[in-house]
Amino acid sequence: IDYLDIIDVSDPSNPTIINHYNKGIHSAFGSGIEFLNNTLYVPDGNYGLELIDVFDPSNPTQFTFCFFYVHHPFYV
């Protein structure tokens, strides 16, 4: 993926895109996104793991990046 859409599904019959987050995510070899305590854990291609604060879904903010070179697909 190259971007991340944050979607409000509080009304399942009318999902609404809140934000289109595009900060250079390159999740070619990573798989899955986890959500825990207002944080998204997003695998970022060959580079590592991006942690995005979504406490305010209209303003997602990357607050850290864990760099590690990935030789094989990894899963979150």
N, C-alpha and C positions, 0 to 999 in steps of 0.2 A: 504494500500500500504506500501511497505517497501522502496521504492525508487521513484525517480522522473526523468523522461527523459525530457531533454530540446531539443525541436525539431524546426529546422528552416523550416518554411513553406512558405518562400518567393517565392519559385517555387512549387506550389501545386502538380505538377505532379512528383516532386522529393523531398519529405520531407527527411531531413537529421538530424540524432541525433547529437547534438552539445556536450551534456554532459549527463552523467549518475550520478545524485546526489543521494548519499546514505549516509545520516547522521543520520540514526536511526528514520526515520519518521514511525510512527505507526498509520496510519489513519484508525482505525477499526470503530470508531463511528462517525467520522467527515465525512462530505460530501461536495464535491465541492472544487475548488481552484479558488481564485480570483487573478487577475493581475491588479495592479494600480500603476502608477509612478515607473516602474521598480522594483516593489516589488510583490512577490508571497505570498499570505496569505493561509497557508496550515493547516487545522485542523489536530491535532496530537493525534489521539486515545482518550484515557481517560485523557489526560494530559493538553491539552490546544491548543494554536495556535502558529505556527511557522511562522516567517516572514523571507523571503529569498530575499536578494538583487540579482537581475539578470541583473543589468546594463551591466555587462560583462557576457553574457550567457555562455561563455566557462569557467567561474570561479564563479559559484553561491556561495553566502556566507550567512549563517544564521547570522542575525544581532540582533535578539532578539527573545525571547520566552516568551509568555504570559501563565503562568501556572494557570490553574484552573481545579479542579476535575470535570469531566463530568459524570453525572448520566444517561443522555439520549443522543441520537444522536443530534448533532448540525450541523448547516449549515453555510457556509461562503457566 
